[in-house]
C-alpha cells in the first residue's frame, strides 16, 4: 500500500529546530556534495588556468640620516640648526621616510619613469615555451595568451595602450604603481622596494625606476644641492600642455560660437524669461479682449443701426425779392445814365425819365409786399446712421486688430523661444568640453605655480644648507631579474574551489530542508502534533512494484 504524503499545516505549530534541519538536510542531500564539489573544483581549475604568472623583483636602498633630515622646513628657511625630533625617537626615521615616499607625486613620477605604454604592453605567456616544455603547459600558455591579449594584431593603431599625454592614461598607470609597489623598512636604515608583474623584465624595470625616483625624491627634499632639471622639465611640460589646452579651448569656443558660457546662458535665460512674461501678458490681454468683444457684441445686438432724427425748418433768401431788387438796381442805373444818352430837357429824355421813374416806383411798391427771407426746407424727421452703433463697430474692429497683433507677436515670440532653446541646447552640449578644457588650463597653471614655488623653496633651502653631503642615500642591491615565477598558487585555487563547492552543497541541502513543508520523519510528527508516534509503516519498493503490476492487469482486463 502506497504511503500518502502528509502535508504540514501552518496551524500545526513551529517547524523543527535548526539542529535537526542541518543534520537531516545534509543527510538527505548528501549525494549532491560530489557534483557541487566537482563544479567548485572546475571553477577553481579555471581560475588557476586564467591567472597569469607573476614574477617578482626587488632592490634595496641604504639611507644615512644626517642633520638635514632632523630639521623642519621652517628651521631650514630661518637658518636654525638645532635639531627638532619629528617622531619622538630623536629625529627623522624610516617611518618618516616611508611616509615621504608613499605620496601620489612619488607614484606618478615612477609611472612617468616607466611609461604607461610599458606598463600595459602585451605579455606573451608562450615566449619561454620550448620543445622541452610539457604539452599541457604549452596549451595553458596559449589559453592565457588568448584570454589576456585576444587576437594578435600587428597594427599599432589597433593595440590598446595607455597614452602618457592622456590624464586618464597617467592616472591608470599611477594606480597600477600605487597598488603593486611595495615599500618596506628593513632595519633602521634599509629601504626595500619590490614589485610583482607579468614578466620579470617589467618587474625589474619598475623596481629600478622606483629606486631612481626614490633617490632623486629624497635628495630633492633633504640635500643641499637642488637639481632643477626635473622641475624645469615639468614646468615646461605644464606650460606646453597649458598652451595646447588654450589653443584647443580657443578653437573650440570659435567652433561652438560661445565665448563666455555663463554670461551667454544668463543672457539667453533672461531673454527667455522676458519672452515668457510677454506671452503671459499676451494671454492676459487676449482674455480681456475676448471679454470686451463679448460685451460689445451683446451691446451691438441691442443697438439699432439707424435712428429717426428731427430736422428744424431752414430759412433762405426769397428768389422773388432778389429778382425785384435786381430790377430796381438796373432801373436806377438806367435812370442815372439818361443824361449820357439823351439831351436833358428833350422830349426823349423826359419821356424816358418818366417811364423809368414809374417803373422804379412800381418795383419798389412790389418789393414792399414781398418777404426778403422765406422757408427753404420745412421741419421734418429723417433716418440717419446711429453714431453709437458705429462707435461699437469701430471698437470691435480695434479689438480684432489688437487680437491679430497679439497673435502675430505670439508667433514671433514662439519662434524666438525655439531659437533660444536651440542656443541653450548648444550651450549645454558645449559646456562639458568648455569645463574640461578650462580645468586642463587651470590644472596646468596650478601645476606651474606649485613647481615654481617648489623651485624657489628648494633653492632657498640649498642656499641655507650647503654643508650636507649627497651620499646619504645609496643603492646597496640593484633591481633583480628573477625568471622564476612567484605566483599564482594554483593548488590553493583548486582547494578554494573544492571547499567552495562542498560549502555550496551543504548550504543547498540545508536550504532545501528549510523550504520542505512535508512531514517526512516520526520526530517531525511528534513535534508538530505533540503526540507520541505508536508505529511506523515502512514503505518498500516491492510493494510499490506490486501495486503498479496489479493496476496494469486491471487496466488490461
C-alpha positions in Angstrom: 0.0 0.0 0.0 1.5 3.3 -1.0 2.0 5.8 1.7 0.3 9.1 1.2 2.4 12.2 2.0 1.2 14.2 5.0 1.2 17.9 4.2 2.3 20.1 7.0 -0.3 22.7 8.0 0.5 26.2 9.3 -1.6 25.6 12.4 0.4 22.5 13.4 3.0 24.7 15.2 6.6 25.8 14.8 9.0 23.9 12.4 11.6 21.5 13.6 14.7 23.0 15.3 17.8 24.1 13.4 19.9 21.2 14.5 17.5 18.7 13.1 17.3 20.8 9.9 21.0 20.9 9.4 21.6 17.2 10.2 18.6 15.9 8.3 19.2 18.3 5.3 22.8 17.2 5.0 21.8 13.6 5.3 19.0 13.8 2.7 21.1 15.7 0.1 24.5 14.1 0.8 24.6 12.8 -2.8 24.8 16.4 -4.1 28.1 17.1 -2.4 30.1 15.3 -5.1 28.5 17.2 -8.0 28.9 20.5 -6.2 32.4 19.7 -5.2 33.2 18.8 -8.9 31.7 22.1 -10.1 33.7 24.0 -7.5 36.8 22.1 -8.5 36.2 23.1 -12.1 35.8 26.7 -11.2 39.0 26.7 -9.1 40.8 25.0 -12.0 39.5 27.7 -14.5 40.6 30.5 -12.1 44.0 28.8 -11.7 44.4 28.5 -15.5 43.5 32.0 -16.5 45.6 33.8 -13.9 48.8 35.0 -15.4 52.2 34.1 -14.0 53.7 36.6 -11.6 57.4 37.5 -11.4 58.9 39.4 -8.5 61.8 41.8 -8.4 63.4 43.7 -5.6 66.0 46.2 -4.6 67.4 47.9 -1.5 68.5 51.4 -0.6 70.6 52.4 2.3 69.7 55.8 3.9 72.0 57.6 6.3 70.1 60.3 8.1 72.1 63.5 8.7 71.5 66.9 10.1 69.2 67.9 7.2 66.8 65.2 7.9 66.5 66.3 11.5 65.4 69.8 10.6 62.0 71.1 9.7 61.4 73.3 6.7 60.8 76.3 8.9 64.1 75.8 10.6 65.9 75.4 7.3 64.3 78.6 6.0 65.1 80.6 9.2 68.6 79.2 9.4 68.2 77.5 12.7 70.5 74.4 13.1 69.1 73.0 16.3 67.6 69.6 15.5 64.0 69.0 16.5 62.8 65.4 16.8 59.9 64.6 14.5 59.0 61.1 15.5 59.6 61.0 19.2 62.7 59.0 18.8 65.2 61.7 18.1 64.9 62.8 14.5 63.8 61.7 11.1 63.5 57.9 10.8 62.4 55.1 8.4 58.7 55.5 9.1 59.0 59.2 8.1 60.9 58.2 5.0 58.1 55.7 4.1 55.5 58.4 4.7 57.5 60.8 2.5 57.7 58.3 -0.4 54.1 57.0 -0.1 52.6 60.0 -1.9 50.8 60.4 -5.2 53.6 62.6 -6.5 56.2 59.8 -5.9 54.0 57.1 -7.6 53.3 59.4 -10.5 57.0 60.1 -11.1 57.6 56.3 -11.0 54.8 55.8 -13.6 56.3 58.5 -15.8 59.7 57.0 -15.5 58.5 53.5 -16.5 55.9 54.8 -19.0 52.2 53.8 -19.3 52.9 52.1 -22.6 55.5 49.9 -20.9 53.1 49.0 -18.0 50.3 47.9 -20.3 52.2 46.3 -23.1 51.2 42.8 -24.2 52.9 39.9 -22.4 53.3 36.7 -24.3 53.0 33.7 -21.9 54.4 31.4 -24.6 57.7 33.2 -25.0 59.6 30.9 -22.7 58.0 27.7 -24.2 60.3 25.3 -25.9 60.0 21.8 -27.2 61.0 20.5 -23.8 58.1 22.3 -22.2 55.3 19.9 -21.3 52.4 19.9 -23.7 49.8 20.7 -21.1 51.8 23.8 -20.1 52.1 25.0 -23.6 48.3 24.6 -24.0 47.8 26.5 -20.8 50.1 29.3 -22.0 48.2 29.5 -25.3 44.9 29.8 -23.4 46.3 32.6 -21.2 47.6 34.4 -24.3 44.2 34.3 -25.9 42.4 35.2 -22.7 44.6 38.3 -21.8 45.7 39.5 -25.2 42.9 38.4 -27.6 43.6 38.1 -31.3 47.1 39.3 -32.1 47.4 42.3 -34.3 50.5 43.8 -35.9 48.7 47.2 -36.4 50.0 49.6 -33.7 46.8 51.6 -34.0 44.7 48.6 -33.0 46.6 47.9 -29.8 45.0 49.2 -26.7 47.7 51.1 -24.7 47.7 54.0 -22.3 48.8 57.4 -23.6 51.2 59.3 -21.5 49.8 62.6 -22.7 46.3 61.5 -21.6 45.4 62.3 -18.0 43.3 59.1 -17.8 46.3 57.1 -19.0 48.6 58.7 -16.5 46.1 58.1 -13.7 45.7 54.4 -14.6 49.5 54.0 -14.7 49.8 55.7 -11.3 47.1 53.5 -9.9 49.0 50.3 -11.1 52.2 51.5 -9.4 50.4 52.6 -6.2 48.6 49.2 -6.0 51.6 47.0 -6.8 54.7 48.8 -5.5 55.9 47.6 -2.1 58.0 49.9 0.2 59.2 48.3 3.4 61.7 49.2 6.0 64.3 46.5 6.7 66.1 47.6 9.8 66.8 51.1 10.9 68.2 52.5 7.6 67.5 49.9 4.8 64.6 50.6 2.4 63.4 47.5 0.5 61.4 48.1 -2.8 59.5 45.3 -4.5 57.1 44.8 -7.4 55.3 41.9 -9.0 54.5 41.9 -12.7 53.5 39.5 -15.5 57.1 39.5 -16.8 60.4 39.5 -15.0 61.6 42.3 -17.3 58.7 44.6 -16.3 59.1 43.9 -12.6 62.8 44.7 -12.8 62.1 48.0 -14.8 59.6 49.1 -12.2 61.9 48.4 -9.3 64.8 50.2 -11.0 62.6 53.2 -11.8 61.3 53.3 -8.2 64.8 53.2 -6.8 65.9 56.0 -9.1 62.9 58.2 -8.3 63.3 57.5 -4.6 66.9 58.7 -4.7 66.0 61.8 -6.6 63.0 62.5 -4.5 64.9 62.1 -1.2 67.8 64.3 -2.4 65.3 67.0 -3.7 63.8 67.1 -0.2 66.8 66.7 2.0 70.1 67.6 0.2 71.9 70.9 -0.2 72.0 70.8 -4.0 68.7 71.1 -5.7 68.6 69.6 -9.2 66.3 71.8 -11.2 66.2 69.7 -14.4 63.2 67.7 -13.3 61.2 70.7 -12.1 62.1 72.8 -15.1 61.1 70.0 -17.4 57.8 69.6 -15.5 57.2 73.4 -15.7 58.0 73.4 -19.5 55.7 70.4 -19.9 52.9 72.1 -17.9 53.4 75.3 -19.9 53.3 73.4 -23.2 50.2 71.4 -22.0 48.6 74.7 -21.0 49.4 76.4 -24.3 47.9 73.4 -26.2 44.8 73.5 -24.0 44.4 77.2 -24.5 44.7 76.8 -28.3 42.2 74.0 -28.3 39.9 76.0 -26.0 40.0 79.0 -28.3 39.3 76.8 -31.3 36.5 75.1 -29.5 34.9 78.4 -28.5 35.2 79.6 -32.1 33.6 76.4 -33.4 30.8 76.5 -30.8 30.2 80.2 -31.1 30.2 80.7 -27.3 33.0 82.5 -25.7 31.5 83.1 -22.2 29.2 80.2 -21.4 27.9 81.6 -18.1 27.2 85.1 -19.4 25.7 83.9 -22.7 23.5 81.4 -20.8 22.3 84.1 -18.4 21.6 86.4 -21.3 19.5 83.7 -23.1 17.7 82.8 -19.9 16.9 86.4 -19.3 15.6 86.8 -22.9 13.5 83.6 -22.4 12.1 85.0 -19.1 11.2 88.3 -20.8 9.5 86.5 -23.7 7.6 84.2 -21.4 6.4 87.2 -19.4 5.4 88.8 -22.7 3.5 85.7 -23.7 1.8 85.6 -20.3 0.8 89.2 -20.7 -0.4 88.5 -24.2 -2.6 85.7 -22.9 -4.0 88.0 -20.2 -4.7 90.7 -22.8 -6.4 88.1 -25.1 -8.6 87.2 -22.2 -9.5 90.8 -21.7 -10.1 91.3 -25.4 -12.4 88.3 -25.5 -14.4 89.6 -22.6 -14.7 93.1 -24.1 -15.7 91.7 -27.5 -18.4 89.6 -25.9 -19.6 92.7 -24.0 -19.6 94.9 -27.1 -21.2 92.1 -29.3 -24.1 91.9 -26.8 -24.3 95.7 -26.8 -24.3 95.8 -30.6 -27.2 93.3 -30.7 -29.3 95.7 -28.6 -28.4 98.8 -30.5 -30.2 99.9 -33.7 -28.0 100.7 -36.7 -30.2 103.7 -37.6 -32.4 106.2 -35.8 -35.0 108.9 -36.7 -33.6 112.4 -36.3 -35.8 115.5 -36.4 -34.6 118.5 -38.5 -35.8 122.2 -38.0 -37.1 124.4 -40.8 -34.4 126.1 -42.8 -34.7 129.8 -43.9 -33.2 131.2 -47.1 -33.3 134.3 -49.4 -36.6 134.8 -51.3 -35.9 134.5 -55.0 -38.7 136.9 -55.9 -37.3 139.5 -53.6 -33.9 139.0 -55.0 -35.2 139.4 -58.6 -37.2 142.6 -57.8 -34.2 144.0 -56.0 -32.0 143.3 -59.1 -34.6 145.0 -61.3 -34.7 148.1 -59.1 -30.9 148.4 -59.3 -30.9 148.0 -63.1 -33.7 150.7 -63.4 -31.8 153.1 -61.1 -28.7 152.6 -63.2 -30.6 153.4 -66.4 -32.2 156.5 -64.8 -28.8 157.8 -63.8 -27.4 157.2 -67.3 -30.1 159.2 -69.2 -28.0 162.4 -69.2 -25.4 160.5 -71.2 -27.9 159.0 -73.7 -30.3 162.0 -74.2 -30.1 165.7 -74.0 -31.5 167.0 -70.8 -34.9 168.7 -71.4 -35.6 167.0 -74.7 -38.7 165.1 -75.3 -37.0 161.8 -75.4 -35.2 162.5 -72.2 -38.5 163.5 -70.5 -40.5 160.5 -71.8 -37.8 158.0 -70.9 -37.3 159.5 -67.5 -40.9 159.4 -66.7 -41.2 155.8 -67.9 -38.2 154.7 -65.8 -39.4 156.6 -62.7 -42.8 155.0 -63.0 -41.3 151.6 -63.4 -39.0 152.2 -60.4 -42.0 153.2 -58.2 -43.9 150.1 -59.3 -41.0 147.9 -58.4 -40.5 149.5 -55.0 -44.1 149.1 -54.3 -44.0 145.5 -55.3 -40.8 144.9 -53.2 -42.5 146.2 -50.1 -45.1 143.4 -50.3 -42.5 140.6 -50.7 -40.6 139.0 -47.7 -36.9 139.1 -48.0 -36.4 135.5 -46.5 -38.6 132.5 -46.9 -38.6 128.9 -45.6 -36.4 126.8 -47.9 -36.7 123.4 -46.1 -39.6 122.6 -43.8 -39.1 120.9 -40.5 -39.1 117.1 -40.8 -37.7 113.7 -39.4 -35.1 111.6 -41.4 -33.5 108.1 -40.8 -29.8 108.6 -40.1 -26.9 106.1 -39.0 -26.8 105.6 -35.3 -23.5 107.0 -34.0 -23.5 104.7 -31.0 -23.8 101.7 -33.3 -20.9 103.0 -35.4 -18.8 103.6 -32.3 -19.4 100.0 -31.1 -18.5 98.6 -34.6 -15.3 100.7 -34.5 -14.5 99.4 -31.0 -15.0 95.8 -32.1 -12.7 96.4 -35.1 -10.0 97.8 -32.9 -10.3 94.8 -30.6 -9.9 92.4 -33.6 -6.9 94.4 -34.7 -5.3 94.2 -31.2 -6.0 90.5 -31.1 -4.3 90.0 -34.5 -1.3 91.9 -33.4 -1.0 89.9 -30.1 -1.3 86.6 -32.0 1.3 87.7 -34.5 3.6 88.7 -31.6 3.0 85.2 -30.0 4.1 83.6 -33.3 7.3 85.7 -33.3 7.8 85.0 -29.6 7.5 81.2 -30.0 9.9 81.3 -32.9 12.3 83.3 -30.8 11.8 80.8 -27.9 12.8 77.9 -30.3 15.9 79.8 -31.3 16.8 80.4 -27.6 16.1 76.8 -26.7 18.3 75.6 -29.6 21.1 78.0 -28.4 20.7 76.8 -24.8 20.9 73.2 -26.0 24.1 74.1 -28.0 25.5 75.8 -24.8 24.7 72.7 -22.8 26.4 70.5 -25.4 29.5 72.7 -25.5 29.7 73.3 -21.7 31.3 69.9 -20.7 34.1 70.4 -23.2 34.4 74.0 -22.1 34.7 72.9 -18.4 37.1 70.1 -19.2 39.4 72.4 -21.2 39.2 75.1 -18.6 40.1 72.6 -15.9 43.0 71.5 -18.0 44.2 75.1 -18.3 43.7 75.7 -14.6 45.4 72.4 -13.7 48.4 73.3 -15.9 48.6 76.8 -14.3 48.2 75.4 -10.8 51.0 72.8 -11.5 53.2 75.5 -12.9 52.6 77.6 -9.7 53.3 74.6 -7.5 56.6 73.7 -9.2 57.7 77.3 -9.3 57.0 77.6 -5.6 58.9 74.3 -5.0 61.8 75.5 -7.0 62.0 78.8 -5.0 61.7 76.9 -1.8 64.3 74.3 -2.7 66.7 76.9 -4.0 66.3 78.7 -0.7 67.0 75.5 1.2 70.0 74.8 -0.9 71.5 78.2 -0.1 70.8 77.7 3.7 72.2 74.2 3.8 75.4 73.8 1.9 77.3 71.5 4.3 75.3 68.3 3.8 76.7 65.6 1.6 74.9 64.0 -1.3 75.8 60.5 -0.5 73.3 59.9 2.3 71.2 57.6 0.1 72.8 54.9 -2.0 71.6 51.6 -3.6 73.1 48.5 -2.0 71.1 46.0 -4.1 70.1 46.8 -7.6 66.8 45.7 -9.1 67.0 41.9 -9.6 66.0 39.9 -12.6 64.2 36.7 -11.4 62.9 34.5 -14.2 61.3 32.1 -11.7 57.6 32.8 -11.2 56.2 33.5 -7.7 52.6 33.0 -8.5 49.8 32.2 -8.8 49.3 29.4 -6.3 47.2 27.1 -8.5 46.9 24.4 -5.8 45.4 26.9 -3.5 42.9 27.9 -6.1 41.9 24.3 -6.6 41.4 23.8 -2.8 39.4 27.0 -2.6 37.2 25.9 -5.5 36.7 22.4 -3.9 35.9 24.0 -0.5 33.5 26.4 -2.1 31.7 23.6 -3.9 31.4 21.5 -0.7 30.1 24.5 1.2 27.6 25.3 -1.6 26.4 21.6 -1.4 25.9 21.8 2.3 24.1 25.2 2.0 21.9 23.7 -0.7 20.9 20.7 1.4 20.1 22.9 4.5 18.1 25.4 2.4 16.1 22.6 0.7 15.4 21.1 4.2 14.2 24.5 5.5 11.9 25.0 2.5 10.5 21.5 2.7 6.9 21.6 4.0 6.3 17.9 4.3 6.4 15.7 7.4 9.0 13.0 6.5 10.2 11.8 9.9 8.4 10.4 13.0 10.1 13.1 15.2 8.6 15.8 13.0 5.1 14.4 13.5 5.7 14.2 17.3 7.0 17.8 17.5 4.3 19.2 15.3 1.3 17.4 16.8 2.5 17.0 20.3 1.6 13.2 20.4 3.6 10.1 20.6 4.2 8.0 17.4 3.0 4.5 18.1 4.4 2.9 15.0 5.8 3.4 11.5 4.7 1.5 8.4 7.7 1.1 6.3 7.4 1.8 2.6 9.1 -0.9 0.5 9.8 -0.7 -3.2 8.5 -4.3 -3.7 5.0 -3.2 -2.5 5.2 -0.2 -4.9 6.1 -2.5 -7.9 3.3 -5.0 -6.9 0.7 -2.2 -6.8 1.9 -1.0 -10.3 1.6 -4.5 -11.7 -1.9 -5.0 -10.3 -3.1 -1.7 -11.8 -1.7 -2.7 -15.2 -3.5 -6.1 -15.1 -6.8 -4.4 -14.1 -6.4 -1.9 -16.9 -5.8 -4.8 -19.4 -8.8 -6.7 -18.3 
